[in-house]
Amino acid sequence: MKEKIKIIKGDITKQETEAIVNAANRTLLGGGGVDGAIHRAAGKGLLLECMTLNGCETGKAKITKGYNLKAKYVIHAVGPVWNGGTRGEEKLLAGCYANSLRLALEHRIESISFPAISTGVYGYPPDKAVKVAVSETLKFLRENPDFREVVFVCFDEHTYRLYEAEMNQI
């Protein structure tokens, strides 16, 4: 399973996997960080489609077309805001990964790229977030051995090293 996971440092909007995951807010209408970058790169069509989805609950995910992106689809996952870990943040973050991967399966998507969901303005500690991301992904790959590839796209060196360290422990 481990061989189906790649870790790279880069720009998620430039990924060539069939789907990329957007670390979205509940409105799905764009925002800062990864969310804003994906909306800008995808173009107005993404915003127009997102306007028809009536938002998304924290821990859940919804899918749209990729528009001007190389990826055919964008899966919008709404991560939790970190509140010290006392408000179910880990379960909600795990839901982001599990629900995104389930949507990929439902749409016959075999390759997906994830950012480090909730680790930016939502304040989720990256070391804790990486453990959740890797754990949920490995669980999914064990249950779906035909899934081709999961890519963790890291915006910075620190996050990249956290993913590397987590994968080395497996």
DSSP file (Angstrom, degrees, kcal/mol; ACC not computed):
  #  RESIDUE AA STRUCTURE BP1 BP2  ACC     N-H-->O    O-->H-N    N-H-->O    O-->H-N    TCO  KAPPA ALPHA  PHI   PSI    X-CA   Y-CA   Z-CA
    1    1 A M    >         0   0    0      0, 0.0     3,-2.0     0, 0.0     4,-0.2   0.000 360.0 360.0 360.0 -38.5    0.0    0.0    0.0
    2    2 A K  G >   +     0   0    0      1,-0.3     3,-1.7     2,-0.2   168,-0.0   0.829 360.0  62.4 -56.6 -34.2    2.8    2.3    0.9
    3    3 A E  G 3  S+     0   0    0      1,-0.3    -1,-0.3   146,-0.0     0, 0.0   0.637  94.6  62.5 -69.4 -12.9    4.1    2.3   -2.7
    4    4 A K  G <  S+     0   0    0     -3,-2.0   146,-2.7   145,-0.1     2,-0.5   0.449  90.8  82.4 -89.8  -0.8    0.8    3.9   -3.9
    5    5 A I  E <   -a  150   0A   0     -3,-1.7     2,-0.4    -4,-0.2   146,-0.2  -0.907  58.5-173.8-109.0 128.5    1.4    7.0   -1.8
    6    6 A K  E     -a  151   0A   0    144,-2.7   146,-3.1    -2,-0.5     2,-0.5  -0.923   9.6-157.8-117.4 146.7    3.6    9.8   -3.0
    7    7 A I  E     +a  152   0A   0     -2,-0.4     2,-0.3   144,-0.2   146,-0.2  -0.991  21.6 166.9-122.0 125.5    4.8   12.9   -1.1
    8    8 A I  E     -a  153   0A   0    144,-2.6   146,-3.4    -2,-0.5     2,-0.5  -0.944  34.8-129.7-134.5 158.2    5.8   16.0   -3.1
    9    9 A K  E     +a  154   0A   0     -2,-0.3     2,-0.3   144,-0.2   146,-0.2  -0.939  64.9  80.2-102.5 125.8    6.5   19.6   -2.4
   10   10 A G  S    S-     0   0    0    144,-2.5     2,-0.6    -2,-0.5     3,-0.0  -0.981  79.3 -43.2 172.7-161.4    4.6   21.8   -4.9
   11   11 A D    >   -     0   0    0     -2,-0.3     3,-1.7     1,-0.1     4,-0.2  -0.898  33.8-153.6-106.4 117.0    1.5   23.5   -6.1
   12   12 A I  G >  S+     0   0    0     -2,-0.6     3,-1.4     1,-0.3    -1,-0.1   0.784  92.5  65.9 -63.1 -26.8   -1.7   21.4   -5.9
   13   13 A T  G 3  S+     0   0    0      1,-0.3    57,-0.6    56,-0.1    -1,-0.3   0.675 100.3  51.9 -70.0 -14.1   -3.3   23.4   -8.8
   14   14 A K  G <  S+     0   0    0     -3,-1.7    -1,-0.3    55,-0.1    -2,-0.2   0.363  81.7 122.8-101.8   4.1   -0.6   22.0  -11.1
   15   15 A Q    <   -     0   0    0     -3,-1.4    56,-0.3    -4,-0.2    55,-0.2  -0.378  51.7-152.5 -71.9 145.8   -1.2   18.3  -10.2
   16   16 A E        +     0   0    0     54,-0.1    -1,-0.1    -2,-0.1    56,-0.1   0.172  54.0 121.2-105.1  15.9   -2.1   15.9  -13.0
   17   17 A T  S    S-     0   0    0      1,-0.1    55,-0.3     2,-0.1    95,-0.1  -0.341  80.1-106.7 -68.9 163.4   -4.0   13.4  -10.9
   18   18 A E  S    S+     0   0    0     53,-0.2    55,-2.0    93,-0.2    54,-0.9   0.831 101.9  20.4 -63.5 -30.9   -7.6   12.8  -11.9
   19   19 A A  E     -cb  73 112A   0     92,-1.4    94,-1.8    53,-0.2     2,-0.4  -0.983  63.3-159.8-137.0 148.9   -8.8   14.8   -8.9
   20   20 A I  E     -cb  74 113A   0     53,-1.8    55,-2.8    -2,-0.3     2,-0.5  -0.942  22.5-127.6-120.1 151.4   -7.3   17.3   -6.5
   21   21 A V  E     -c   75   0A   0     92,-2.6     2,-0.5    -2,-0.4    55,-0.2  -0.841  15.2-148.6-101.2 134.2   -8.8   18.0   -3.1
   22   22 A N  E     -c   76   0A   0     53,-3.0    55,-2.6    -2,-0.5     2,-1.8  -0.878  13.6-137.4-100.1 127.2   -9.6   21.5   -2.1
   23   23 A A  E     -c   77   0A   0     -2,-0.5    12,-0.5    53,-0.2    55,-0.2  -0.654  47.8-178.8 -79.4  85.6   -9.3   22.5    1.6
   24   24 A A  E     -c   78   0A   0     -2,-1.8    55,-0.6    53,-1.7     2,-0.2  -0.313  29.1-123.9 -91.0 165.4  -12.5   24.4    1.4
   25   25 A N    >   -     0   0    0     53,-0.1     3,-1.1    -2,-0.1     5,-0.1  -0.558  44.0 -92.4 -96.6 174.2  -14.6   26.5    3.7
   26   26 A R  T 3  S+     0   0    0      1,-0.3    30,-2.1    -2,-0.2    52,-0.1   0.742 124.1  55.0 -63.0 -24.4  -18.2   25.6    4.4
   27   27 A T  T 3  S-     0   0    0     28,-0.2    28,-0.5     3,-0.1    -1,-0.3   0.783  90.3-147.0 -78.0 -25.5  -19.6   27.9    1.7
   28   28 A L    <   +     0   0    0     -3,-1.1    -2,-0.1    26,-0.1     3,-0.1   0.591  65.9 116.8  66.4  14.0  -17.4   26.3   -1.0
   29   29 A L  S    S-     0   0    0      1,-0.3    -1,-0.1    21,-0.1    18,-0.1   0.180  82.5 -90.6-100.2  18.1  -17.2   29.7   -2.6
   30   30 A G        +     0   0    0     -5,-0.1    -1,-0.3     2,-0.0     2,-0.2  -0.089  50.6 170.0  95.5 162.8  -13.5   30.3   -2.4
   31   31 A G        -     0   0    0      1,-0.1     2,-0.1     2,-0.1     8,-0.1  -0.775  40.9 -39.5-173.4-143.0  -11.3   31.8    0.3
   32   32 A G  S >> S+     0   0    0     -2,-0.2     4,-1.6     4,-0.1     3,-0.7  -0.264  95.6  13.0 -95.6-173.6   -7.7   32.2    1.1
   33   33 A G  H 3> S-     0   0    0      1,-0.2     4,-2.2     2,-0.2     5,-0.2  -0.101 129.6  -6.7  52.9-137.2   -4.8   29.7    0.9
   34   34 A V  H 3> S+     0   0    0      1,-0.2     4,-2.8     2,-0.2     5,-0.2   0.893 135.7  56.7 -57.5 -44.1   -5.3   26.5   -1.1
   35   35 A D  H <> S+     0   0    0     -3,-0.7     4,-2.3   -12,-0.5    -2,-0.2   0.934 109.9  43.1 -56.4 -51.4   -9.0   27.3   -1.5
   36   36 A G  H  X S+     0   0    0     -4,-1.6     4,-2.6     1,-0.2    -1,-0.2   0.893 113.1  52.6 -63.0 -41.0   -8.3   30.7   -3.2
   37   37 A A  H  X S+     0   0    0     -4,-2.2     4,-2.4     2,-0.2    -2,-0.2   0.909 110.7  47.2 -63.2 -42.5   -5.5   29.3   -5.3
   38   38 A I  H  X S+     0   0    0     -4,-2.8     4,-2.5     2,-0.2     5,-0.2   0.924 112.6  49.0 -66.6 -43.9   -7.7   26.4   -6.6
   39   39 A H  H  X S+     0   0    0     -4,-2.3     4,-1.7    -5,-0.2    -2,-0.2   0.913 113.1  47.6 -62.1 -42.1  -10.6   28.8   -7.4
   40   40 A R  H  < S+     0   0    0     -4,-2.6    -2,-0.2     1,-0.2    -1,-0.2   0.932 115.6  44.2 -63.9 -45.1   -8.3   31.2   -9.2
   41   41 A A  H  < S+     0   0    0     -4,-2.4    -2,-0.2     1,-0.2    -1,-0.2   0.852 114.2  49.3 -69.7 -34.9   -6.6   28.5  -11.3
   42   42 A A  H  < S-     0   0    0     -4,-2.5    26,-2.1    -5,-0.2     3,-0.3   0.800 104.2-140.3 -76.9 -28.7   -9.9   26.7  -12.1
   43   43 A G    >X  -     0   0    0     -4,-1.7     3,-1.3    -5,-0.2     4,-0.8  -0.268  37.6 -47.3  93.1 177.3  -11.6   29.8  -13.3
   44   44 A K  H 3> S+     0   0    0      1,-0.3     4,-2.5     2,-0.2     5,-0.2   0.755 122.6  71.2 -61.1 -29.4  -15.2   31.2  -12.9
   45   45 A G  H 3> S+     0   0    0     -3,-0.3     4,-2.3     1,-0.2    -1,-0.3   0.862  95.6  54.3 -57.0 -36.6  -16.8   27.9  -13.9
   46   46 A L  H <> S+     0   0    0     -3,-1.3     4,-2.8     2,-0.2    -1,-0.2   0.940 108.9  46.8 -64.1 -47.2  -15.8   26.4  -10.6
   47   47 A L  H  X S+     0   0    0     -4,-0.8     4,-2.0     1,-0.2    -2,-0.2   0.918 111.4  52.0 -60.5 -43.8  -17.3   29.1   -8.6
   48   48 A L  H  < S+     0   0    0     -4,-2.5     4,-0.5     1,-0.2    -1,-0.2   0.907 112.6  44.6 -62.2 -41.9  -20.6   28.9  -10.6
   49   49 A E  H >< S+     0   0    0     -4,-2.3     3,-1.5     1,-0.2     4,-0.3   0.916 111.0  54.0 -67.7 -41.7  -20.8   25.2  -10.0
   50   50 A C  H ><>S+     0   0    0     -4,-2.8     3,-1.5     1,-0.3     5,-0.5   0.835  98.7  64.1 -60.7 -32.1  -20.0   25.6   -6.3
   51   51 A M  T 3<5S+     0   0    0     -4,-2.0     3,-0.4     1,-0.3    -1,-0.3   0.735  99.4  54.2 -64.1 -21.4  -22.8   28.1   -6.0
   52   52 A T  T < 5S+     0   0    0     -3,-1.5    -1,-0.3    -4,-0.5    -2,-0.2   0.539  93.9  71.7 -88.1  -6.8  -25.3   25.3   -6.9
   53   53 A L  T < 5S-     0   0    0     -3,-1.5    -1,-0.2    -4,-0.3    -2,-0.2   0.548  92.0-133.3 -91.1  -7.8  -24.0   22.9   -4.1
   54   54 A N  T   5 -     0   0    0     -3,-0.4   -26,-0.1    -4,-0.3    -3,-0.1   0.872  54.7 -77.5  57.8  40.0  -25.4   24.8   -1.0
   55   55 A G      < -     0   0    0    -28,-0.5     2,-0.3    -5,-0.5   -28,-0.2  -0.076  53.2-101.5  70.1-169.9  -22.2   24.6    0.9
   56   56 A C        -     0   0    0    -30,-2.1     2,-0.1     4,-0.1   -28,-0.1  -0.985  23.4-113.2-156.5 141.8  -20.8   21.6    2.8
   57   57 A E    >   -     0   0    0     -2,-0.3     3,-1.9     1,-0.1    21,-0.4  -0.416  45.8 -89.5 -75.5 153.1  -20.6   20.5    6.4
   58   58 A T  T 3  S+     0   0    0      1,-0.3    21,-0.2    -2,-0.1    -1,-0.1  -0.403 115.5  23.1 -60.6 134.4  -17.3   20.2    8.2
   59   59 A G  T 3  S+     0   0    0     19,-3.8    40,-0.3     1,-0.4    -1,-0.3   0.312 108.7  96.0  89.4  -7.6  -15.8   16.8    7.8
   60   60 A K    <   -     0   0    0     -3,-1.9    18,-1.9    18,-0.3    -1,-0.4  -0.477  58.5-147.4-106.5 178.7  -17.7   16.1    4.6
   61   61 A A  E     -D   77   0A   0     16,-0.2     2,-0.3    -2,-0.2    16,-0.2  -0.994   7.9-166.1-149.0 151.2  -16.8   16.5    0.9
   62   62 A K  E     -D   76   0A   0     14,-1.8    14,-3.5    -2,-0.3     2,-0.4  -0.952  18.0-132.7-135.2 155.9  -18.5   17.4   -2.4
   63   63 A I  E     +D   75   0A   0     -2,-0.3     2,-0.3    12,-0.2    12,-0.2  -0.867  24.0 167.3-117.4 144.0  -17.2   17.0   -6.0
   64   64 A T  E     -D   74   0A   0     10,-2.6    10,-2.1    -2,-0.4   -18,-0.1  -0.854  42.7 -82.8-136.1 174.3  -17.1   19.4   -9.0
   65   65 A K  E     -D   73   0A   0     -2,-0.3     8,-0.3     8,-0.2     7,-0.1  -0.310  34.7-126.5 -69.9 165.3  -15.5   19.5  -12.4
   66   66 A G    >   -     0   0    0      6,-2.2     3,-1.8     1,-0.2     7,-0.2   0.612  35.0-176.8 -92.3 -14.7  -11.9   20.7  -12.6
   67   67 A Y  T 3  S+     0   0    0      5,-0.4    -1,-0.2     1,-0.3   -24,-0.1  -0.319  72.5   5.0  53.6-117.4  -12.5   23.4  -15.3
   68   68 A N  T 3  S+     0   0    0    -26,-2.1    -1,-0.3    -2,-0.1     2,-0.1   0.399 111.8  99.8 -81.7   5.5   -9.2   25.0  -16.2
   69   69 A L  S <  S-     0   0    0     -3,-1.8   -55,-0.1     2,-0.2    -3,-0.1  -0.440  81.8-122.2 -83.6 162.3   -7.1   22.7  -14.0
   70   70 A K  S    S+     0   0    0    -57,-0.6     2,-0.2   -55,-0.2    -1,-0.1   0.822  94.7  84.5 -69.8 -31.3   -5.2   19.7  -15.2
   71   71 A A  S    S-     0   0    0    -56,-0.3    -2,-0.2   -58,-0.2   -53,-0.2  -0.487  77.0-142.9 -71.7 140.4   -7.3   17.6  -12.8
   72   72 A K  S    S+     0   0    0    -54,-0.9    -6,-2.2   -55,-0.3    -5,-0.4   0.802  82.0  30.9 -72.4 -29.5  -10.6   16.5  -14.2
   73   73 A Y  E     -cD  19  65A   0    -55,-2.0   -53,-1.8    -8,-0.3     2,-0.4  -0.918  60.5-151.7-131.6 154.2  -12.3   16.9  -10.8
   74   74 A V  E     -cD  20  64A   0    -10,-2.1   -10,-2.6    -2,-0.3     2,-0.6  -0.998  12.6-158.7-119.8 126.6  -12.0   19.0   -7.6
   75   75 A I  E     -cD  21  63A   0    -55,-2.8   -53,-3.0    -2,-0.4     2,-0.7  -0.936  11.5-149.8-104.6 119.2  -13.2   17.4   -4.4
   76   76 A H  E     -cD  22  62A   0    -14,-3.5   -14,-1.8    -2,-0.6     2,-0.5  -0.803  16.3-176.0 -95.2 112.7  -14.0   20.0   -1.8
   77   77 A A  E     -cD  23  61A   0    -55,-2.6   -53,-1.7    -2,-0.7     2,-0.8  -0.931  17.3-145.2-112.2 130.8  -13.4   18.9    1.8
   78   78 A V  E     -c   24   0A   0    -18,-1.9   -19,-3.8    -2,-0.5   -18,-0.3  -0.831  20.5-161.0-100.3 106.5  -14.2   21.1    4.7
   79   79 A G        -     0   0    0     -2,-0.8     2,-0.2   -55,-0.6    39,-0.1  -0.360  21.1 -99.3 -82.9 164.0  -11.7   20.6    7.5
   80   80 A P        -     0   0    0      0, 0.0     2,-0.4     0, 0.0    44,-0.2  -0.474  26.7-118.0 -81.5 152.0  -12.2   21.6   11.1
   81   81 A V        -     0   0    0     -2,-0.2     2,-0.3    42,-0.1    42,-0.2  -0.763  40.6-110.7 -81.6 133.8  -10.9   24.7   12.8
   82   82 A W        +     0   0    0     40,-3.1    -1,-0.0    -2,-0.4    42,-0.0  -0.526  40.9 170.8 -71.9 125.4   -8.5   23.6   15.5
   83   83 A N  S >  S-     0   0    0     -2,-0.3     3,-0.7     0, 0.0    -1,-0.1  -0.223  74.2 -71.6-125.1  41.0   -9.8   24.3   19.0
   84   84 A G  T 3  S-     0   0    0      1,-0.2    -2,-0.1     2,-0.1    40,-0.0   0.502  79.8 -77.3  83.9   3.4   -7.2   22.4   21.1
   85   85 A G  T 3  S+     0   0    0      2,-0.0     3,-0.3     1,-0.0    -1,-0.2   0.604 109.2 108.6  84.1  11.9   -8.4   19.0   20.0
   86   86 A T    <   +     0   0    0     -3,-0.7    -2,-0.1     1,-0.2    -4,-0.0   0.426  65.2  62.3-101.7   0.1  -11.4   19.0   22.3
   87   87 A R  S    S-     0   0    0      0, 0.0    -1,-0.2     0, 0.0    -3,-0.1  -0.092 120.6 -86.8-120.7  35.4  -14.2   19.5   19.8
   88   88 A G  S  > S+     0   0    0     -3,-0.3     4,-2.3     3,-0.1     5,-0.2   0.725  76.6 147.1  73.4  21.5  -13.9   16.3   17.7
   89   89 A E  H  >  +     0   0    0      1,-0.2     4,-2.8     2,-0.2     5,-0.2   0.886  68.3  52.7 -59.1 -41.1  -11.4   17.9   15.3
   90   90 A E  H  > S+     0   0    0      1,-0.2     4,-2.6     2,-0.2    -1,-0.2   0.928 111.1  46.2 -63.2 -44.1   -9.5   14.6   14.7
   91   91 A K  H  > S+     0   0    0      2,-0.2     4,-1.9     1,-0.2    -1,-0.2   0.898 113.9  49.2 -64.3 -40.8  -12.7   12.7   13.7
   92   92 A L  H  X S+     0   0    0     -4,-2.3     4,-1.4     2,-0.2    -2,-0.2   0.903 112.1  47.6 -65.7 -41.8  -13.8   15.6   11.5
   93   93 A L  H  X S+     0   0    0     -4,-2.8     4,-1.5     2,-0.2     3,-0.3   0.919 109.9  52.4 -66.3 -42.4  -10.4   15.7    9.8
   94   94 A A  H  X S+     0   0    0     -4,-2.6     4,-2.8     1,-0.2     5,-0.2   0.891 106.0  56.5 -58.0 -38.9  -10.5   12.0    9.3
   95   95 A G  H  X S+     0   0    0     -4,-1.9     4,-3.0     1,-0.2     5,-0.3   0.858 100.1  58.3 -60.8 -36.9  -13.9   12.4    7.7
   96   96 A C  H  X S+     0   0    0     -4,-1.4     4,-1.8    -3,-0.3    -1,-0.2   0.938 112.8  38.6 -58.0 -47.9  -12.4   14.9    5.2
   97   97 A Y  H  X S+     0   0    0     -4,-1.5     4,-2.5     2,-0.2     5,-0.2   0.939 118.6  47.1 -70.4 -47.5  -10.0   12.2    3.9
   98   98 A A  H  X S+     0   0    0     -4,-2.8     4,-2.2     1,-0.2    -2,-0.2   0.920 115.6  45.0 -61.8 -45.0  -12.4    9.3    4.1
   99   99 A N  H  X S+     0   0    0     -4,-3.0     4,-2.2   -40,-0.3    -1,-0.2   0.860 112.4  51.4 -69.8 -35.5  -15.2   11.2    2.4
  100  100 A S  H  X S+     0   0    0     -4,-1.8     4,-2.1    -5,-0.3    -2,-0.2   0.928 112.8  45.5 -64.5 -45.0  -12.9   12.5   -0.3
  101  101 A L  H  X S+     0   0    0     -4,-2.5     4,-2.2     2,-0.2    -2,-0.2   0.867 111.0  53.1 -67.9 -36.1  -11.6    9.1   -1.1
  102  102 A R  H  X S+     0   0    0     -4,-2.2     4,-2.5    -5,-0.2    -1,-0.2   0.920 109.1  49.3 -63.8 -43.7  -15.1    7.6   -1.1
  103  103 A L  H  X S+     0   0    0     -4,-2.2     4,-1.7     2,-0.2    -2,-0.2   0.899 108.7  53.6 -61.4 -40.2  -16.2   10.2   -3.6
  104  104 A A  H  <>S+     0   0    0     -4,-2.1     5,-3.0     1,-0.2     3,-0.3   0.942 110.1  47.1 -58.8 -47.1  -13.2    9.4   -5.7
  105  105 A L  H ><5S+     0   0    0     -4,-2.2     3,-1.7     1,-0.2    -2,-0.2   0.921 109.4  53.3 -60.1 -45.9  -14.2    5.7   -5.7
  106  106 A E  H 3<5S+     0   0    0     -4,-2.5    -1,-0.2     1,-0.3    -2,-0.2   0.802 112.6  44.9 -60.5 -30.3  -17.8    6.6   -6.6
  107  107 A H  T 3<5S-     0   0    0     -4,-1.7    -1,-0.3    -3,-0.3    -2,-0.2   0.205 115.9-113.5-100.5  14.7  -16.7    8.6   -9.6
  108  108 A R  T < 5 +     0   0    0     -3,-1.7     2,-0.4     1,-0.2    -3,-0.2   0.799  60.9 158.1  58.1  32.6  -14.2    5.9  -10.7
  109  109 A I      < -     0   0    0     -5,-3.0    -1,-0.2    -6,-0.2    -2,-0.1  -0.722  21.7-176.4 -84.7 134.3  -11.3    8.2  -10.0
  110  110 A E        +     0   0    0     -2,-0.4    39,-2.2     1,-0.2    38,-0.7   0.459  64.4  45.3-114.1  -4.1   -8.0    6.3   -9.5
  111  111 A S  E     + e   0 149A   0     37,-0.2   -92,-1.4    36,-0.1     2,-0.3  -0.997  61.9 174.4-143.9 138.4   -5.6    9.1   -8.6
  112  112 A I  E     -be  19 150A   0     37,-1.9    39,-2.9    -2,-0.4     2,-0.4  -0.995  18.9-147.9-145.8 144.3   -6.0   11.9   -6.2
  113  113 A S  E     -be  20 151A   0    -94,-1.8   -92,-2.6    -2,-0.3    39,-0.2  -0.958  16.0-165.3-115.9 133.1   -3.9   14.8   -4.7
  114  114 A F  E     - e   0 152A   0     37,-3.2    39,-3.1    -2,-0.4     2,-0.2  -0.914   9.8-149.8-114.8 140.8   -4.4   16.1   -1.2
  115  115 A P        -     0   0    0      0, 0.0     2,-1.5     0, 0.0    39,-0.1  -0.420  50.1 -83.4 -85.7 179.3   -3.2   19.3    0.5
  116  116 A A    >   -     0   0    0     37,-0.3     3,-1.6    -2,-0.2     4,-0.3  -0.694  58.5-139.9 -84.6  88.7   -2.5   19.3    4.2
  117  117 A I  T 3  S+     0   0    0     -2,-1.5    16,-0.1     1,-0.2   -39,-0.1  -0.218  72.2   0.7 -59.5 134.0   -6.2   20.0    5.1
  118  118 A S  T 3  S+     0   0    0    -39,-0.1     6,-2.8     1,-0.1   -36,-0.3   0.385  97.3 109.1  73.9   1.1   -6.9   22.4    8.0
  119  119 A T  S <  S+     0   0    0     -3,-1.6    -2,-0.1     4,-0.2    -1,-0.1   0.569  71.0  56.9 -86.9  -6.4   -3.2   23.2    8.7
  120  120 A G  S >  S-     0   0    0     -4,-0.3     3,-2.0     5,-0.1    -3,-0.0   0.602 126.4 -14.1 -88.3-117.0   -3.2   26.7    7.4
  121  121 A V  T 3  S+     0   0    0      1,-0.3    -2,-0.1     2,-0.1   -88,-0.0   0.706 129.3  67.8 -63.9 -19.2   -5.6   29.4    8.7
  122  122 A Y  T 3  S-     0   0    0    -41,-0.1   -40,-3.1     2,-0.1    -1,-0.3   0.590 100.3-137.1 -79.2  -8.9   -7.7   26.7   10.5
  123  123 A G    <   +     0   0    0     -3,-2.0    -4,-0.2     1,-0.2    -2,-0.1   0.591  41.4 160.5  73.4  13.7   -4.7   26.1   12.8
  124  124 A Y        -     0   0    0     -6,-2.8    -1,-0.2   -44,-0.2    -2,-0.1  -0.551  52.3-106.8 -69.1 128.3   -4.6   22.3   13.0
  125  125 A P    >>  -     0   0    0      0, 0.0     4,-2.5     0, 0.0     3,-0.6  -0.371  25.1-138.5 -58.7 123.1   -1.2   21.3   14.1
  126  126 A P  H 3> S+     0   0    0      0, 0.0     4,-2.6     0, 0.0     5,-0.2   0.847  99.4  55.9 -54.6 -39.2    0.6   19.9   11.0
  127  127 A D  H 3> S+     0   0    0      1,-0.2     4,-1.2     2,-0.2    -3,-0.0   0.897 112.9  42.0 -63.4 -38.0    2.2   17.0   12.9
  128  128 A K  H <> S+     0   0    0     -3,-0.6     4,-1.6     2,-0.2    -1,-0.2   0.886 113.8  52.2 -73.0 -40.0   -1.2   15.8   14.2
  129  129 A A  H  X S+     0   0    0     -4,-2.5     4,-2.6     1,-0.2    -2,-0.2   0.884 105.6  54.6 -64.3 -39.6   -2.9   16.4   10.8
  130  130 A V  H  X S+     0   0    0     -4,-2.6     4,-2.6    -5,-0.2     5,-0.3   0.897 105.3  53.1 -62.7 -41.3   -0.3   14.4    8.9
  131  131 A K  H  X S+     0   0    0     -4,-1.2     4,-2.3    -5,-0.2    -1,-0.2   0.913 111.5  45.9 -60.4 -43.1   -0.9   11.3   11.2
  132  132 A V  H  X S+     0   0    0     -4,-1.6     4,-2.6     2,-0.2     5,-0.3   0.933 112.9  50.1 -64.8 -46.7   -4.7   11.5   10.4
  133  133 A A  H  X S+     0   0    0     -4,-2.6     4,-2.0     1,-0.2    -2,-0.2   0.931 115.0  42.0 -59.2 -48.7   -4.1   11.9    6.7
  134  134 A V  H  X S+     0   0    0     -4,-2.6     4,-2.6     2,-0.2     5,-0.2   0.914 114.4  51.2 -67.9 -43.1   -1.7    9.0    6.4
  135  135 A S  H  X S+     0   0    0     -4,-2.3     4,-2.1    -5,-0.3    -2,-0.2   0.935 113.0  44.2 -60.7 -48.6   -3.8    6.7    8.7
  136  136 A E  H  X S+     0   0    0     -4,-2.6     4,-2.2     1,-0.2    -1,-0.2   0.877 114.0  51.2 -64.9 -37.8   -7.1    7.3    6.8
  137  137 A T  H  X S+     0   0    0     -4,-2.0     4,-2.7    -5,-0.3    -2,-0.2   0.924 110.3  47.6 -67.1 -44.6   -5.3    6.9    3.4
  138  138 A L  H  X S+     0   0    0     -4,-2.6     4,-2.2     2,-0.2    -2,-0.2   0.902 110.8  52.2 -63.6 -40.4   -3.7    3.6    4.4
  139  139 A K  H  X S+     0   0    0     -4,-2.1     4,-1.7    -5,-0.2    -1,-0.2   0.931 111.7  46.9 -59.4 -46.2   -7.0    2.3    5.7
  140  140 A F  H  X S+     0   0    0     -4,-2.2     4,-1.6     1,-0.2    -2,-0.2   0.920 111.4  50.3 -61.9 -45.5   -8.7    3.3    2.4
  141  141 A L  H  < S+     0   0    0     -4,-2.7    -1,-0.2     1,-0.2    -2,-0.2   0.845 107.7  53.5 -66.6 -33.0   -5.9    1.7    0.3
  142  142 A R  H  < S+     0   0    0     -4,-2.2    -1,-0.2     1,-0.2    -2,-0.2   0.889 114.6  41.8 -65.3 -37.9   -6.1   -1.6    2.3
  143  143 A E  H  < S+     0   0    0     -4,-1.7    -2,-0.2     1,-0.2    -1,-0.2   0.690 124.9  36.6 -81.4 -19.1   -9.9   -1.7    1.6
  144  144 A N    ><  +     0   0    0     -4,-1.6     3,-2.0    -5,-0.1    -1,-0.2  -0.602  65.7 168.9-133.7  70.9   -9.5   -0.6   -2.1
  145  145 A P  T 3  S+     0   0    0      0, 0.0    -1,-0.1     0, 0.0    -4,-0.1   0.653  73.2  63.2 -64.6 -15.9   -6.3   -2.2   -3.4
  146  146 A D  T 3  S+     0   0    0      0, 0.0     2,-0.1     0, 0.0    -5,-0.1   0.603  72.2 113.3 -84.5  -9.9   -7.0   -1.3   -7.0
  147  147 A F    <   -     0   0    0     -3,-2.0     3,-0.1    -6,-0.2   -37,-0.1  -0.441  59.6-150.6 -63.0 132.5   -6.9    2.4   -6.3
  148  148 A R        -     0   0    0    -38,-0.7     2,-0.3     1,-0.2   -37,-0.2   0.934  54.4  -3.7 -79.3 -48.9   -3.8    3.6   -8.2
  149  149 A E  E     - e   0 111A   0    -39,-2.2   -37,-1.9     2,-0.0     2,-0.4  -0.985  37.6-168.6-158.5 137.4   -2.3    6.7   -6.4
  150  150 A V  E     -ae   5 112A   0   -146,-2.7  -144,-2.7    -2,-0.3     2,-0.5  -0.998  18.9-165.2-122.1 127.2   -2.6    9.1   -3.6
  151  151 A V  E     -ae   6 113A   0    -39,-2.9   -37,-3.2    -2,-0.4     2,-0.7  -0.954  10.8-153.8-115.9 127.3   -0.3   12.2   -3.6
  152  152 A F  E     -ae   7 114A   0   -146,-3.1  -144,-2.6    -2,-0.5     2,-0.7  -0.898  15.6-157.8 -96.5 114.7    0.2   14.4   -0.6
  153  153 A V  E     -a    8   0A   0    -39,-3.1     2,-0.4    -2,-0.7   -37,-0.3  -0.844   6.6-159.6 -99.8 114.7    1.2   17.8   -2.0
  154  154 A C  E     -a    9   0A   0   -146,-3.4  -144,-2.5    -2,-0.7     3,-0.0  -0.794  15.0-159.1-100.5 133.0    3.1   19.9    0.5
  155  155 A F  S    S+     0   0    0     -2,-0.4     2,-0.3  -146,-0.2    -1,-0.1   0.767  77.2  28.6 -78.5 -27.3    3.3   23.6    0.3
  156  156 A D  S  > S-     0   0    0      1,-0.1     4,-2.0  -147,-0.0     5,-0.1  -0.884  79.8-112.0-136.3 165.1    6.4   23.9    2.5
  157  157 A E  H  > S+     0   0    0     -2,-0.3     4,-2.6     1,-0.2     5,-0.2   0.864 111.9  58.5 -63.1 -39.8    9.4   21.9    3.5
  158  158 A H  H  > S+     0   0    0      1,-0.2     4,-1.8     2,-0.2    -1,-0.2   0.933 109.3  43.2 -59.2 -48.2    8.3   21.5    7.1
  159  159 A T  H  > S+     0   0    0      1,-0.2     4,-2.3     2,-0.2    -1,-0.2   0.905 111.7  55.2 -64.9 -41.4    5.1   19.7    6.1
  160  160 A Y  H  X S+     0   0    0     -4,-2.0     4,-2.4     1,-0.2    -2,-0.2   0.923 108.4  48.2 -56.4 -46.0    6.9   17.6    3.5
  161  161 A R  H  X S+     0   0    0     -4,-2.6     4,-2.6     1,-0.2    -1,-0.2   0.857 108.4  54.6 -65.9 -35.3    9.3   16.4    6.2
  162  162 A L  H  X S+     0   0    0     -4,-1.8     4,-2.3     2,-0.2    -1,-0.2   0.923 110.4  45.8 -63.8 -43.8    6.4   15.5    8.5
  163  163 A Y  H  X S+     0   0    0     -4,-2.3     4,-2.7     2,-0.2     5,-0.2   0.922 112.6  51.2 -63.5 -43.8    4.8   13.4    5.8
  164  164 A E  H  X S+     0   0    0     -4,-2.4     4,-2.1    -5,-0.2    -2,-0.2   0.932 111.1  47.4 -58.2 -47.2    8.2   11.8    5.1
  165  165 A A  H  X S+     0   0    0     -4,-2.6     4,-0.9     1,-0.2    -1,-0.2   0.901 112.1  49.9 -63.0 -41.8    8.8   10.9    8.7
  166  166 A E  H >< S+     0   0    0     -4,-2.3     3,-0.7     1,-0.2     4,-0.3   0.916 111.8  47.5 -63.5 -43.6    5.2    9.5    9.1
  167  167 A M  H >< S+     0   0    0     -4,-2.7     3,-1.2     1,-0.2    -1,-0.2   0.846 106.6  58.6 -67.9 -33.2    5.6    7.3    6.0
  168  168 A N  H 3< S+     0   0    0     -4,-2.1    -1,-0.2     1,-0.2    -2,-0.2   0.718  98.7  60.1 -68.7 -20.1    9.0    6.1    7.2
  169  169 A Q  T <<        0   0    0     -4,-0.9    -1,-0.2    -3,-0.7    -2,-0.2   0.573 360.0 360.0 -81.6  -9.5    7.4    4.8   10.4
  170  170 A I    <         0   0    0     -3,-1.2    -1,-0.2    -4,-0.3    -2,-0.2   0.456 360.0 360.0 -87.8 360.0    5.2    2.5    8.5
